[in-house]
Amino acid sequence: MDDARDQFRNVLVRQKRQLVLTHHAQMRASERELENRLIQTDLLTGEMKSVEEQASEIAGERVFDIHVIGTDGQPMRYVLAINNLIRVITLMKVSRIKPGD
């Protein structure tokens, strides 16, 4: 596993944080019939294909763009902001993971 994936998983499991969905992510999850439980499971145990850390304008916040094969076998993309909470900014089902990931 590469450094970004290791860092992301460490941030997730180091401290228990509440997972919350932004209004946008809630709408997307509802449209795609995804439950919070499935999102949490994907992030903790799904097969991480790529993790890219992005810049954040908020001090102490880390933003990640993640491609994962979910526990249901569906390729997913999540954008998360992590500070004292794990905020799912957006999520989407993707038809496939990019080649090379």
Contacts in CASP RR format, 6 or more apart in sequence:
PFRMAT RR
TARGET T0000
AUTHOR 0000-0000-0000
METHOD contacts of the structure
MODEL  1
MDDARDQFRNVLVRQKRQLVLTHHAQMRASERELENRLIQTDLLTGEMKS
VEEQASEIAGERVFDIHVIGTDGQPMRYVLAINNLIRVITLMKVSRIKPG
D
1 9 0 8 1.000
1 48 0 8 1.000
2 51 0 8 1.000
4 50 0 8 1.000
4 51 0 8 1.000
4 52 0 8 1.000
4 53 0 8 1.000
4 64 0 8 1.000
5 48 0 8 1.000
5 50 0 8 1.000
5 51 0 8 1.000
7 51 0 8 1.000
7 53 0 8 1.000
8 48 0 8 1.000
8 51 0 8 1.000
8 53 0 8 1.000
8 64 0 8 1.000
8 66 0 8 1.000
9 48 0 8 1.000
11 62 0 8 1.000
11 82 0 8 1.000
12 43 0 8 1.000
12 44 0 8 1.000
12 82 0 8 1.000
12 86 0 8 1.000
13 44 0 8 1.000
17 82 0 8 1.000
17 84 0 8 1.000
17 85 0 8 1.000
17 86 0 8 1.000
18 85 0 8 1.000
18 86 0 8 1.000
19 36 0 8 1.000
19 39 0 8 1.000
19 40 0 8 1.000
19 43 0 8 1.000
19 85 0 8 1.000
19 86 0 8 1.000
19 88 0 8 1.000
20 85 0 8 1.000
20 86 0 8 1.000
20 87 0 8 1.000
20 88 0 8 1.000
21 29 0 8 1.000
21 36 0 8 1.000
21 39 0 8 1.000
21 87 0 8 1.000
21 88 0 8 1.000
22 87 0 8 1.000
22 88 0 8 1.000
22 89 0 8 1.000
22 90 0 8 1.000
24 89 0 8 1.000
24 90 0 8 1.000
25 88 0 8 1.000
25 89 0 8 1.000
25 90 0 8 1.000
25 91 0 8 1.000
28 90 0 8 1.000
28 91 0 8 1.000
28 92 0 8 1.000
29 35 0 8 1.000
29 36 0 8 1.000
29 39 0 8 1.000
29 88 0 8 1.000
29 91 0 8 1.000
32 91 0 8 1.000
32 92 0 8 1.000
32 93 0 8 1.000
34 91 0 8 1.000
38 71 0 8 1.000
38 72 0 8 1.000
39 78 0 8 1.000
39 88 0 8 1.000
39 91 0 8 1.000
41 70 0 8 1.000
41 71 0 8 1.000
42 68 0 8 1.000
42 70 0 8 1.000
42 71 0 8 1.000
42 76 0 8 1.000
42 78 0 8 1.000
43 66 0 8 1.000
43 68 0 8 1.000
43 78 0 8 1.000
43 80 0 8 1.000
43 86 0 8 1.000
45 71 0 8 1.000
46 68 0 8 1.000
46 69 0 8 1.000
46 70 0 8 1.000
46 71 0 8 1.000
47 68 0 8 1.000
47 69 0 8 1.000
47 70 0 8 1.000
48 66 0 8 1.000
48 67 0 8 1.000
48 68 0 8 1.000
49 67 0 8 1.000
49 68 0 8 1.000
49 69 0 8 1.000
49 75 0 8 1.000
49 97 0 8 1.000
49 101 0 8 1.000
50 66 0 8 1.000
50 67 0 8 1.000
50 97 0 8 1.000
50 98 0 8 1.000
50 101 0 8 1.000
51 64 0 8 1.000
51 65 0 8 1.000
51 66 0 8 1.000
51 67 0 8 1.000
52 64 0 8 1.000
52 65 0 8 1.000
52 66 0 8 1.000
53 62 0 8 1.000
53 63 0 8 1.000
53 64 0 8 1.000
54 63 0 8 1.000
54 64 0 8 1.000
54 65 0 8 1.000
54 79 0 8 1.000
55 63 0 8 1.000
56 62 0 8 1.000
56 63 0 8 1.000
56 81 0 8 1.000
58 81 0 8 1.000
58 83 0 8 1.000
60 83 0 8 1.000
61 81 0 8 1.000
61 82 0 8 1.000
61 83 0 8 1.000
62 81 0 8 1.000
62 82 0 8 1.000
62 83 0 8 1.000
63 79 0 8 1.000
63 80 0 8 1.000
63 81 0 8 1.000
63 82 0 8 1.000
63 89 0 8 1.000
64 78 0 8 1.000
64 79 0 8 1.000
64 80 0 8 1.000
64 82 0 8 1.000
65 77 0 8 1.000
65 78 0 8 1.000
65 79 0 8 1.000
66 77 0 8 1.000
66 78 0 8 1.000
66 79 0 8 1.000
66 80 0 8 1.000
67 75 0 8 1.000
67 76 0 8 1.000
67 77 0 8 1.000
67 94 0 8 1.000
67 97 0 8 1.000
67 98 0 8 1.000
67 101 0 8 1.000
68 75 0 8 1.000
68 76 0 8 1.000
68 77 0 8 1.000
68 78 0 8 1.000
69 75 0 8 1.000
69 76 0 8 1.000
69 97 0 8 1.000
70 76 0 8 1.000
74 93 0 8 1.000
75 93 0 8 1.000
75 94 0 8 1.000
75 95 0 8 1.000
75 96 0 8 1.000
75 97 0 8 1.000
76 91 0 8 1.000
76 92 0 8 1.000
76 93 0 8 1.000
76 94 0 8 1.000
77 91 0 8 1.000
77 92 0 8 1.000
77 94 0 8 1.000
78 88 0 8 1.000
78 90 0 8 1.000
78 91 0 8 1.000
79 88 0 8 1.000
79 89 0 8 1.000
79 90 0 8 1.000
79 91 0 8 1.000
80 86 0 8 1.000
80 87 0 8 1.000
80 88 0 8 1.000
80 89 0 8 1.000
81 87 0 8 1.000
81 89 0 8 1.000
END
